[in-house]
């Protein structure tokens, strides 16, 4: 006697059930593999994002340091110029003062 469509005898059912498990196993493994790949991609994406943020932060730091170097160079040039002016002023004061004049002691003794 033939079973009605959708109904199986006990041995047929067990046989079909085993074949479904076999068919489902690769799909389950594929899903697990896909989940692992997605998780790995997510980790890579997070790492890339972290590295990009770190690069941007370092670029901003470099720009700040470069601006600071330029400011220090300008200050250095300004101070050098002021030192030259002060040096010339001191030299002029010393040459105008009798305290710093060199005297010829030999000519005064005679």
HUMO-V397393 format. One record per pair of residues at least 12 apart in sequence whose ideal C-beta (glycine too) atoms are under 6 Angstrom apart, sorted by the first residue. I is the first residue (numbers start at 1). J is the second residue. Records with the same first field share a line. If there is no record, write none. Layout:
I: J / J
//
This chain:
none
//
